[in-house]
């Protein structure tokens, strides 16, 4: 710091000296009337820049004060190393020497950072291509570069700046860096703890002394911001367990002389453990004291819990907001009795004034149109503030699935105490993707699929998808388009066109095909904020193309009802979605029911499918997710359920660990033909991936699956269900969606096809 200060003083003295010398040069001129002004020494700067800075014009009288002002103004531009004023008769000559221009900035030896990132950091301190070069700026840039390395625990990084003059008064700047090894945390100590062991407290921290995943998380690299976050976690841990007067006395961070090891010591005072004796309400509760009492999370007889206090005051504020009181004051006042280590709370509330929303602003949507976000809002401009409607609006926008993050901020309107503005800030995710799906079978093959889709085409909120499955056994070409706001009331319209050709597996040795071509039109009608009913009509034709080793079930159906079947099925459906997010849900419920009714055409049947999902947050990190799906099909008019409408199970989205679509009945030839009944049960425990930071979509999970497929006349039996357990990873990455699972079948039968590794990857466009 002293060296930097000395350099700054030397530069300041030099600049002042130059200004004094130049000013004396100006003072040496006797006053005269300026007949003309001439500029000498310009290379890149426009003459107009000089003339605009001069405090006098042609025809005016030049004097010492004006000369000094001119010198100061020209130096202040930062474009010149030297400025002089000379007189040639009645012509004032402005002689300048321009600073060199930065031609290029390069970095040598940088591995920790991307060069583009570093160039941006240099630009922020004023050093960039095309700008005038200033030695002071170069020094600042060098210090900024060192600061960036210190933020990554590279305390031993050395930076040497080289300035190379080139033609046309330009310079190249090179920062040569020797990064060295990062300083790593050698030891973390907590001193003064008695109630909890030191290992327990250290386990709360993101910072640690290293582990098997430290190469990725960099958790053994010290950062002040990370330490502050860990200290807050430590404080919260004590305050939520009764230690009302807990405090962190000091924190020492010591680095070894070789700048490779860091030791952290945290000194704490726990204080006594307090128990809540009573909770009472004071103030104006709008005559709804009982409703507010039901929101109290603070429990008498239990240890003091700061989280419960914060949760209660927030619940009170939110509930006041439901009635338009956006600025309600809620205070939890503790009354401490240290003789008995008990604390009572007084919840004092003052509603203040009722407010209404003046304006709603949408920010961060570089691609998505404002109207796509605004039409999901249930809080309107020029209406009374309603916290419930604002939360609902936020959840509806998040459930669109277009954004990684959705946040709503409340801003007071200056000069209008009864008005507020709402700002909804979104972070967009890639809406278009090219997806690849792959599976490795322990039996014999690799299967691939390919699709292009855009969930938010042209930022309109509309969906457009095109899918091709290139599998040797199951080929699909389909196009689907959805307009979620076909009408202003939110009625959606979906158009589907598809062509599917199913072939047998290789080890069945057949070459028959099951070809389905069709088109459909479906409308979705919203009946509430979370409920939607669907109705539609499909036109489709299915052809059983005979070949070798055709399954007996297909052959029997074709010989009885024809090799080609046409159908006009009516589709009915319902969905309810109150999840907090469609992208990475942590709480809420999702349900859907679909029914396909074929009463016209060659195929007569009903096909029904119900799915239920529940997300239960266990804490801030862990979420327990349940999924259940049941499908039932039945033939109508004395006909069997069409074999080409059978359900299939196994693989991603079903029972992992088993080959995709291979569960269920086999006919007498051993062919896998699916079934008219389907049962699938899944449970997942999800958590953020270590080191994921703010990316909530990067998650790891453990799972257990159970399910099977059954024939139309077969009774659903739990004894025949297949089961598996495993671990996986999911991520909506900048390159597109990714889902990876490793499963171990724990309940399997002879003849089952095992597929332990399954994944899906994608790239955005």
C-alpha positions in Angstrom: 0.0 0.0 0.0 2.9 2.4 0.9 4.6 1.7 -2.5 1.3 2.4 -4.3 0.8 5.7 -2.4 4.4 6.8 -3.2 3.9 6.1 -6.9 0.6 8.0 -6.8 2.3 11.0 -5.1 5.2 11.0 -7.6 2.8 10.9 -10.5 0.8 13.7 -9.0 3.9 15.9 -8.4 5.0 15.3 -12.0 1.6 16.2 -13.4 1.5 19.4 -11.3 5.0 20.3 -12.3 4.2 19.9 -16.0 1.1 22.0 -15.5 3.1 24.7 -13.8 5.7 24.8 -16.5 3.1 24.9 -19.2 1.3 27.7 -17.3 4.5 29.7 -17.1 4.8 29.2 -20.8 1.4 30.7 -21.2 2.1 33.6 -18.8 5.1 34.5 -20.7 2.9 35.8 -23.5 1.7 39.4 -23.4 -2.0 40.1 -23.8 -3.0 40.5 -27.5 -6.1 40.2 -29.7 -6.3 36.7 -31.2 -6.5 37.0 -35.0 -6.3 33.3 -35.6 -5.8 30.0 -33.8 -3.6 27.2 -35.2 -3.1 23.7 -33.8 0.1 21.7 -34.3 1.0 18.1 -33.4 -2.4 16.4 -33.9 -2.4 12.8 -35.2 -5.7 11.3 -34.2 -7.6 13.9 -32.2 -10.0 16.1 -34.1 -9.1 19.8 -34.2 -12.7 20.5 -33.1 -11.9 18.8 -29.7 -9.2 21.4 -29.1 -11.3 24.4 -30.2 -14.2 23.3 -28.0 -12.0 23.2 -25.0 -10.4 26.6 -25.4 -11.9 29.4 -23.2 -11.4 32.1 -26.0 -12.3 32.6 -29.6 -10.8 34.5 -32.6 -11.3 38.3 -32.0 -11.1 38.0 -28.2 -8.2 39.2 -26.1 -5.8 36.6 -24.8 -4.4 37.0 -21.3 -2.7 35.0 -18.6 -5.9 33.7 -16.9 -7.3 32.5 -20.2 -4.0 30.8 -21.1 -3.9 29.0 -17.8 -7.5 27.9 -18.1 -6.8 26.6 -21.7 -3.8 24.5 -20.4 -5.9 23.0 -17.6 -8.8 22.2 -20.0 -6.6 20.5 -22.5 -4.7 18.4 -20.0 -8.1 17.4 -18.4 -9.1 15.7 -21.7 -6.5 13.0 -20.9 -5.4 12.9 -24.5 -2.1 14.7 -24.4 1.3 14.3 -22.7 2.3 17.9 -23.3 0.5 21.1 -24.2 2.1 24.5 -25.0 0.7 27.9 -26.1 2.9 30.0 -28.4 2.2 33.3 -30.2 3.2 34.1 -33.8 2.2 37.6 -34.3 -1.5 37.7 -33.6 -1.8 34.0 -34.3 -2.1 31.8 -31.2 -0.4 28.4 -31.8 -1.6 25.5 -29.7 1.2 22.8 -29.7 0.2 19.4 -28.4 1.9 16.0 -28.0 -0.7 13.2 -28.1 -0.6 10.3 -25.8 0.0 7.0 -27.6 -3.0 4.9 -28.4 -3.4 1.3 -27.1 -3.2 -1.0 -30.2 -3.5 -4.3 -28.4 -3.6 -5.9 -24.9 -2.3 -9.4 -24.5 -1.8 -11.8 -21.6 0.9 -14.3 -21.3 0.9 -17.2 -18.8 -2.8 -16.9 -17.8 -4.4 -20.2 -17.0 -6.8 -19.4 -14.2 -8.9 -16.9 -16.2 -10.2 -16.6 -19.7 -8.5 -13.8 -21.7 -11.8 -12.2 -22.7 -12.7 -12.0 -19.1 -9.5 -10.3 -18.2 -9.8 -7.9 -21.1 -13.2 -6.9 -19.7 -11.7 -6.3 -16.3 -9.0 -4.1 -17.9 -11.7 -2.2 -19.8 -13.5 -1.5 -16.5 -10.4 0.3 -15.2 -10.1 2.3 -18.4 -7.5 0.3 -20.3 -8.7 -1.0 -23.7 -7.9 -1.1 -27.4 -8.2 2.2 -29.1 -8.0 4.3 -25.9 -5.1 6.7 -25.0 -2.4 5.1 -23.1 -1.6 6.3 -19.6 1.0 4.8 -17.4 -1.2 5.4 -14.4 -3.9 3.3 -16.0 -1.4 0.6 -16.7 -0.5 0.5 -13.0 -4.2 0.4 -12.0 -4.7 -2.5 -14.5 -1.8 -4.4 -13.1 -3.2 -4.0 -9.5 -6.6 -5.1 -10.7 -5.1 -8.2 -12.3 -3.4 -9.1 -9.0 -6.6 -8.5 -7.2 -8.4 -11.0 -9.5 -5.7 -13.6 -8.6 -6.0 -12.9 -4.9 -9.8 -13.6 -5.2 -8.8 -17.1 -6.4 -6.3 -17.6 -3.5 -3.3 -17.2 -5.9 -1.5 -14.9 -3.5 1.9 -15.6 -5.0 0.9 -14.5 -8.5 3.5 -12.1 -10.1 2.6 -9.7 -12.9 5.1 -7.8 -15.2 3.7 -5.1 -17.5 5.6 -4.5 -20.8 4.7 -1.5 -23.0 6.0 -1.8 -26.6 5.8 1.3 -28.8 4.9 0.7 -32.5 4.3 2.8 -35.5 1.8 5.7 -35.7 2.2 6.6 -32.0 0.7 3.3 -30.7 1.7 0.9 -28.1 1.2 -2.8 -27.4 0.7 -3.8 -23.7 1.6 -7.3 -22.5 0.9 -8.6 -19.0 3.2 -11.5 -18.3 1.9 -13.6 -15.4 3.5 -16.2 -13.3 0.5 -17.6 -11.5 2.2 -19.9 -9.0 0.3 -22.4 -6.9 -3.0 -21.4 -5.1 -2.9 -20.9 -1.4 -5.0 -23.6 0.2 -6.7 -23.8 3.6 -4.6 -25.9 5.9 -6.6 -25.5 9.1 -10.0 -24.1 10.3 -10.5 -23.7 14.0 -13.4 -22.6 16.1 -12.5 -21.4 19.6 -14.9 -20.9 22.5 -17.5 -23.5 21.5 -18.8 -25.8 24.2 -22.4 -26.8 23.2 -21.3 -28.3 19.8 -18.1 -30.0 18.8 -15.7 -28.3 16.5 -16.1 -30.9 13.8 -19.9 -30.3 13.8 -19.4 -26.6 13.4 -16.8 -27.0 10.7 -19.2 -29.3 8.8 -21.5 -26.3 8.4 -18.9 -24.4 6.3 -18.6 -24.4 2.5 -14.9 -23.7 3.1 -12.9 -26.7 4.2 -9.4 -28.2 4.2 -9.9 -30.2 1.0 -11.6 -33.4 -0.1 -12.1 -35.6 -3.1 -14.3 -33.0 -4.8 -12.1 -30.0 -4.0 -10.6 -29.9 -7.5 -14.1 -28.9 -8.7 -15.7 -27.0 -5.8 -12.4 -25.2 -4.9 -13.7 -25.3 -1.3 -10.1 -25.3 0.0 -9.4 -21.9 -1.5 -9.9 -19.0 0.8 -12.3 -16.2 -0.3 -13.5 -13.4 2.1 -17.0 -13.6 0.6 -17.2 -17.4 1.3 -15.9 -16.9 4.8 -18.5 -14.3 5.5 -21.2 -16.6 4.2 -19.9 -19.4 6.5 -19.9 -17.1 9.5 -23.5 -16.3 8.8 -24.3 -20.0 8.6 -22.5 -20.5 12.0 -24.5 -17.6 13.5 -27.7 -18.9 12.2 -27.0 -22.4 13.5 -26.6 -21.1 17.1 -29.5 -18.6 16.9 -31.8 -21.4 15.7 -31.0 -23.6 18.7 -31.7 -21.2 21.6 -28.4 -19.3 21.8 -30.0 -15.8 21.7 -26.8 -13.9 22.7 -24.3 -15.9 20.5 -21.7 -13.7 18.9 -18.6 -14.0 16.8 -15.9 -12.1 18.6 -13.1 -12.1 15.9 -11.8 -13.9 12.9 -8.1 -14.3 12.1 -6.8 -15.4 8.7 -3.1 -16.1 8.6 -1.1 -17.0 5.5 2.2 -18.8 5.6 5.4 -17.0 4.5 5.5 -19.0 1.2 1.9 -17.9 0.5 0.8 -21.5 0.1 -1.1 -22.3 3.4 -3.9 -20.4 5.1 -5.1 -20.9 8.6 -8.5 -19.6 9.8 -9.4 -19.1 13.5 -12.9 -18.1 14.5 -13.4 -17.0 18.1 -17.0 -17.3 19.4 -19.0 -16.7 22.6 -22.0 -19.0 22.8 -23.8 -17.4 25.8 -26.7 -19.2 27.6 -29.4 -21.2 25.9 -32.8 -19.5 26.2 -36.3 -21.1 26.1 -39.4 -19.2 24.9 -41.8 -18.5 27.8 -44.7 -16.8 25.9 -45.8 -15.0 22.8 -48.3 -12.2 22.6 -49.6 -9.8 20.0 -49.8 -6.0 20.3 -50.9 -3.4 17.8 -53.4 -3.2 15.0 -54.2 -6.5 13.4 -57.2 -5.3 11.3 -59.5 -7.3 13.6 -58.0 -10.6 12.4 -56.0 -11.5 15.5 -57.0 -15.2 15.3 -55.8 -15.5 11.7 -52.5 -13.9 12.6 -52.1 -16.2 15.6 -52.3 -19.2 13.3 -49.3 -17.9 11.5 -47.1 -17.8 14.6 -44.2 -20.3 14.3 -42.6 -19.3 17.7 -43.6 -22.0 20.2 -43.7 -21.4 24.0 -41.7 -24.1 25.9 -39.3 -24.6 23.0 -35.7 -23.2 22.6 -35.4 -19.8 21.0 -35.2 -20.1 17.2 -34.3 -17.1 15.1 -35.6 -18.8 12.0 -39.0 -19.2 13.6 -39.0 -15.5 14.6 -38.0 -14.5 11.1 -40.6 -16.8 9.6 -43.3 -15.4 11.8 -42.6 -11.7 11.0 -42.4 -12.5 7.3 -45.7 -14.4 7.4 -47.3 -11.4 9.2 -45.9 -9.0 6.7 -47.1 -11.2 3.8 -50.6 -11.5 5.3 -50.8 -7.7 5.7 -49.8 -7.5 2.1 -52.9 -9.6 1.1 -55.0 -6.7 2.3 -52.9 -4.0 0.5 -50.7 -3.0 3.4 -47.4 -3.3 1.6 -45.5 -1.2 4.2 -46.7 -2.9 7.3 -44.3 -2.8 10.2 -43.9 -6.0 12.2 -41.4 -6.2 15.0 -40.6 -9.2 17.3 -39.5 -7.6 20.6 -37.7 -10.1 23.0 -38.1 -9.6 26.7 -35.2 -11.5 28.3 -35.1 -13.0 31.8 -31.5 -14.0 32.3 -32.1 -15.3 35.8 -34.2 -18.2 34.4 -32.8 -18.2 30.8 -36.3 -17.6 29.4 -37.4 -15.1 26.8 -40.9 -13.9 25.9 -41.8 -12.2 22.6 -44.1 -9.3 21.8 -45.2 -9.2 18.2 -46.0 -5.6 17.6 -47.7 -4.7 14.3 -48.5 -1.4 12.6 -50.3 -1.7 9.2 -49.5 1.9 8.2 -51.0 2.9 4.9 -52.6 0.9 2.2 -50.8 0.9 -1.2 -51.5 0.3 -4.8 -49.3 -0.7 -7.6 -48.5 2.2 -10.0 -46.3 0.4 -12.5 -44.9 -3.1 -13.3 -41.6 -3.3 -15.1 -40.0 -6.4 -16.7 -36.2 -6.6 -16.9 -33.7 -9.2 -18.0 -35.8 -10.5 -20.9 -33.5 -10.0 -23.8 -35.3 -12.5 -25.9 -38.8 -13.0 -24.5 -41.4 -10.3 -25.2 -42.8 -8.3 -22.3 -46.3 -9.4 -23.1 -45.3 -13.1 -22.5 -44.3 -12.2 -18.9 -47.1 -9.7 -18.3 -49.9 -12.0 -19.3 -49.0 -14.3 -16.5 -49.4 -11.5 -13.9 -52.4 -11.5 -11.6 -51.4 -8.3 -9.9 -52.4 -5.5 -12.2 -51.2 -1.9 -12.5 -53.3 0.8 -10.8 -54.8 -1.9 -8.5 -54.4 -2.4 -4.7 -51.3 -4.2 -3.7 -52.0 -7.9 -3.1 -49.1 -10.1 -1.8 -51.0 -13.3 -2.7 -51.5 -12.2 -6.3 -47.8 -11.1 -6.6 -46.6 -14.5 -5.3 -49.0 -16.3 -7.7 -47.7 -14.1 -10.6 -44.1 -14.9 -9.8 -44.9 -18.7 -9.7 -46.8 -18.5 -13.0 -43.9 -16.8 -14.7 -41.5 -19.3 -13.3 -43.7 -22.2 -14.4 -43.3 -21.1 -18.0 -39.9 -22.8 -17.9 -38.3 -20.0 -20.0 -36.2 -18.5 -17.1 -33.5 -19.8 -14.8 -34.4 -17.2 -12.1 -37.5 -15.1 -11.5 -37.5 -12.4 -8.8 -39.9 -9.6 -7.9 -38.7 -6.5 -6.2 -40.9 -3.8 -4.6 -39.9 -0.2 -5.0 -41.4 2.8 -3.3 -42.5 5.8 -5.5 -40.7 9.0 -4.3 -43.3 11.6 -3.2 -46.2 9.1 -3.3 -46.3 7.2 0.0 -49.3 5.1 -1.1 -47.8 3.9 -4.4 -45.2 1.3 -5.2 -43.6 -0.1 -8.4 -43.0 -3.7 -9.0 -39.9 -4.9 -10.9 -39.8 -8.5 -12.1 -36.3 -9.5 -12.9 -35.8 -12.7 -15.0 -32.7 -14.6 -16.2 -33.4 -16.3 -19.5 -32.2 -19.8 -20.3 -31.6 -21.2 -23.8 -35.1 -21.8 -25.3 -34.0 -23.6 -28.4 -32.2 -26.9 -28.3 -30.9 -29.8 -30.3 -31.3 -32.9 -28.2 -29.5 -36.2 -28.4 -30.6 -39.2 -26.4 -28.5 -42.3 -26.0 -28.6 -45.5 -24.0 -26.0 -48.3 -23.6 -27.5 -51.8 -23.3 -25.7 -54.6 -21.5 -27.2 -56.8 -24.1 -26.3 -55.7 -27.5 -26.8 -52.1 -28.8 -26.7 -48.3 -28.6 -29.9 -46.4 -29.4 -30.0 -42.7 -30.5 -32.7 -40.1 -30.8 -32.6 -36.5 -32.1 -34.9 -33.6 -31.8 -35.0 -29.8 -32.4 -37.4 -27.7 -30.3 -37.9 -24.2 -29.2 -40.1 -23.6 -26.2 -40.2 -19.9 -26.8 -39.9 -19.3 -30.5 -39.0 -15.7 -31.4 -39.7 -14.8 -27.8 -43.5 -15.2 -28.4 -44.0 -17.9 -25.7 -45.1 -20.4 -28.4 -43.7 -23.9 -28.6 -42.4 -25.5 -31.8 -40.8 -28.9 -31.9 -39.5 -31.3 -34.5 -38.3 -34.8 -33.5 -36.5 -37.5 -35.3 -35.7 -40.8 -33.6 -32.9 -42.5 -35.5 -33.1 -45.8 -33.5 -32.9 -48.9 -35.7 -36.0 -50.2 -33.9 -38.2 -47.2 -33.2 -38.2 -44.4 -35.8 -40.2 -41.3 -35.3 -40.8 -38.1 -37.2 -43.1 -35.6 -35.5 -43.9 -31.9 -35.6 -45.7 -30.1 -32.7 -46.7 -26.5 -32.3 -48.4 -24.9 -29.3 -49.8 -21.4 -28.9 -50.5 -21.0 -25.1 -52.6 -17.9 -25.6 -54.6 -18.8 -28.7 -57.2 -16.5 -27.2 -56.7 -13.6 -24.9 -58.4 -15.6 -22.1 -55.5 -18.1 -22.1 -57.0 -20.9 -24.2 -54.1 -22.8 -25.7 -54.0 -24.6 -29.1 -51.7 -27.5 -30.0 -51.3 -29.0 -33.4 -49.5 -32.3 -33.8 -48.4 -34.2 -37.0 -46.5 -37.5 -36.6 -45.2 -40.6 -38.3 -43.9 -43.6 -36.3 -42.4 -46.8 -37.5 -41.7 -49.5 -34.9 -39.4 -52.5 -35.7 -38.5 -55.5 -33.6 -35.3 -55.9 -31.5 -32.4 -57.4 -33.3 -32.3 -60.6 -31.3 -35.9 -61.3 -32.3 -34.7 -61.6 -35.9 -37.8 -60.1 -37.5 -38.3 -57.3 -40.0 -42.0 -56.5 -39.6 -43.1 -52.9 -39.0 -45.8 -51.1 -37.1 -46.5 -47.8 -38.9 -48.7 -45.0 -37.5 -49.4 -41.7 -39.2 -51.7 -39.1 -37.8 -52.5 -35.5 -36.9 -54.3 -33.9 -34.0 -55.7 -30.7 -32.7 -56.1 -30.0 -29.0 -57.3 -27.0 -27.0 -56.6 -26.2 -23.4 -59.1 -24.2 -21.3 -58.0 -22.7 -18.0 -60.5 -23.2 -15.2 -58.5 -21.7 -12.4 -55.0 -20.3 -11.8 -53.6 -23.9 -11.6 -56.2 -26.0 -13.4 -56.6 -26.6 -17.1 -58.9 -28.9 -19.1 -57.9 -30.2 -22.5 -60.1 -31.4 -25.4 -59.0 -32.5 -28.8 -59.5 -34.7 -31.8 -57.0 -36.9 -33.6 -57.0 -38.5 -37.1 -54.7 -41.5 -37.4 -54.0 -44.6 -39.3 -52.0 -47.6 -38.1 -50.6 -50.3 -40.4 -49.2 -53.6 -39.4 -46.6 -54.4 -42.1 -46.0 -58.2 -41.9 -42.6 -59.7 -41.9 -40.5 -62.5 -40.4 -41.0 -63.3 -36.7 -44.0 -61.0 -36.3 -45.4 -61.2 -32.8 -48.4 -63.5 -32.5 -50.4 -60.8 -30.7 -49.9 -58.5 -33.8 -50.7 -61.2 -36.3 -53.8 -62.3 -34.4 -55.2 -58.7 -34.2 -54.4 -58.0 -37.9 -56.0 -61.2 -39.1 -59.2 -60.5 -37.1 -59.5 -56.7 -37.6 -57.3 -56.0 -40.6 -53.7 -55.0 -41.1 -54.7 -51.3 -41.4 -56.8 -49.6 -38.7 -58.2 -46.0 -38.9 -59.3 -44.2 -35.8 -60.7 -40.8 -34.9 -60.1 -40.7 -31.1 -61.4 -37.9 -28.9 -58.9 -36.7 -26.3 -59.9 -35.3 -22.9 -57.5 -34.2 -20.3 -56.9 -32.2 -17.1 -53.9 -30.8 -15.4 -53.2 -29.0 -12.2 -49.8 -27.4 -11.6 -49.0 -25.5 -8.4 -45.3 -26.2 -8.4 -43.0 -23.3 -7.5 -41.0 -23.8 -10.7 -41.3 -25.9 -13.9 -37.6 -25.8 -14.4 -36.3 -26.9 -11.0 -39.3 -27.5 -8.6 -38.7 -27.6 -4.9 -42.3 -27.6 -3.6 -45.8 -28.0 -4.9 -47.8 -30.6 -6.7 -48.4 -31.5 -10.4 -51.2 -33.7 -11.6 -52.4 -34.6 -15.1 -55.1 -37.0 -16.5 -55.4 -37.9 -20.2 -58.1 -40.0 -21.7 -58.3 -41.1 -25.3 -61.7 -42.4 -26.5 -61.9 -44.2 -29.9 -65.6 -44.5 -30.8 -65.3 -44.0 -34.6 -63.2 -45.9 -37.1 -61.8 -49.4 -37.1 -60.2 -49.2 -33.6 -62.7 -49.0 -30.6 -61.0 -48.4 -27.3 -60.4 -46.2 -24.3 -56.9 -45.4 -23.1 -56.5 -43.5 -19.8 -53.4 -42.2 -18.0 -53.0 -40.4 -14.7 -49.8 -38.9 -13.2 -49.2 -37.4 -9.8 -46.0 -35.6 -8.7 -45.3 -34.1 -5.2 -42.3 -32.1 -4.2 -41.5 -31.7 -0.5 -38.7 -29.4 0.7 -36.8 -31.0 3.6 -34.6 -27.9 4.1 -32.8 -25.3 2.0 -30.8 -28.0 0.1 -32.7 -31.2 0.0 -36.0 -31.9 -1.8 -38.0 -35.2 -1.7 -39.9 -35.8 -4.9 -42.5 -38.5 -5.6 -44.0 -39.5 -8.9 -46.7 -42.0 -9.6 -48.2 -42.9 -12.9 -51.0 -45.4 -13.8 -52.3 -46.2 -17.2 -55.4 -48.3 -18.1 -56.6 -49.3 -21.5 -59.6 -51.3 -22.6 -61.2 -52.4 -25.8 -64.8 -51.4 -26.6 -67.6 -52.9 -28.6 -66.5 -56.4 -27.9 -63.0 -55.8 -29.4 -59.7 -56.2 -27.6 -57.5 -53.2 -26.7 -55.5 -52.5 -29.9 -52.0 -53.8 -29.6 -50.6 -50.7 -31.2 -52.0 -48.6 -28.3 -50.2 -50.6 -25.6 -48.2 -48.9 -22.8 -44.5 -49.6 -22.6 -42.1 -49.2 -19.6 -38.5 -49.2 -18.6 -35.7 -46.6 -18.9 -35.6 -42.9 -18.3 -39.0 -41.6 -17.2 -40.1 -45.0 -16.1 -38.2 -47.8 -14.2 -34.5 -46.9 -14.7 -32.0 -49.8 -14.9 -34.1 -51.6 -17.4 -33.8 -51.2 -21.2 -36.1 -48.5 -22.6 -39.6 -49.9 -23.4 -38.8 -53.6 -22.6 -41.0 -54.2 -19.5 -44.3 -56.0 -19.7 -45.8 -59.1 -21.4 -44.1 -61.2 -24.0 -46.2 -63.1 -26.5 -45.6 -66.8 -27.4 -42.8 -65.8 -29.7 -41.0 -64.0 -26.9 -41.6 -60.6 -28.5 -42.1 -57.5 -26.3 -45.5 -56.2 -27.1 -46.3 -53.9 -24.2 -49.6 -54.0 -22.3 -52.9 -52.3 -21.6 -52.0 -51.5 -18.0 -49.1 -49.5 -16.6 -47.9 -48.8 -13.0 -44.8 -46.7 -12.3 -43.7 -45.3 -8.9 -40.6 -43.2 -8.4 -39.0 -41.4 -5.4 -36.0 -39.0 -5.6 -34.0 -37.2 -3.1 -32.4 -34.2 -4.9 -29.8 -31.7 -3.7 -27.8 -28.9 -5.4 -24.6 -30.2 -6.9 -21.6 -29.2 -4.7 -20.1 -26.0 -6.0 -23.1 -25.2 -8.3 -23.4 -21.7 -6.8 -26.6 -20.0 -8.0 -27.4 -22.5 -10.7 -30.4 -24.2 -9.2 -30.8 -26.5 -12.2 -27.6 -28.4 -11.5 -28.7 -31.2 -9.2 -27.7 -34.6 -8.0 -30.2 -37.2 -6.9 -30.7 -40.6 -5.5 -33.7 -42.6 -6.6 -35.7 -45.7 -6.3 -38.1 -46.9 -9.0 -40.9 -49.5 -9.0 -43.3 -50.6 -11.7 -44.3 -52.8 -14.6 -46.6 -53.2 -17.6 -49.5 -55.7 -17.6 -51.8 -57.2 -20.3 -55.5 -56.3 -20.7 -56.7 -59.5 -19.0 -53.8 -59.6 -16.5 -54.3 -58.6 -12.9 -52.0 -55.9 -11.6 -49.7 -57.7 -9.1 -47.0 -56.1 -6.9 -45.2 -59.4 -7.0 -44.4 -58.9 -10.7 -43.1 -55.3 -10.3 -39.5 -54.5 -11.2 -37.5 -52.3 -9.0 -34.2 -50.4 -9.1 -32.1 -47.9 -7.1 -29.4 -45.5 -8.2 -28.0 -42.1 -8.5 -28.1 -39.4 -11.2 -27.4 -35.9 -12.2 -29.6 -33.4 -14.0 -28.7 -29.9 -15.4 -30.2 -27.3 -17.7 -26.8 -26.3 -18.9 -25.9 -23.5 -21.3 -25.4 -26.2 -23.9 -28.9 -27.6 -23.3 -30.6 -30.2 -21.0 -28.7 -33.1 -19.5 -29.9 -36.0 -17.5 -27.7 -38.9 -16.4 -28.6 -41.9 -14.3 -26.8 -45.1 -13.1 -29.3 -47.7 -11.8 -29.0 -51.1 -10.2 -32.0 -53.3 -10.7 -32.8 -54.8 -7.3 -35.9 -56.6 -8.4 -35.6 -58.4 -11.7 -36.7 -61.6 -13.4 -35.2 -63.9 -16.0 -35.4 -62.5 -19.5 -35.3 -58.8 -18.3 -33.2 -56.5 -20.4 -30.8 -54.6 -18.1 -29.5 -51.1 -19.0 -27.6 -49.6 -16.1 -26.4 -46.4 -17.7 -28.8 -44.0 -19.4 -28.3 -40.3 -20.2 -29.7 -37.5 -22.3 -27.6 -34.6 -23.6 -28.3 -31.5 -25.7 -26.7 -28.5 -27.3 -28.5 -25.1 -27.7 -28.7 -23.1 -30.8 
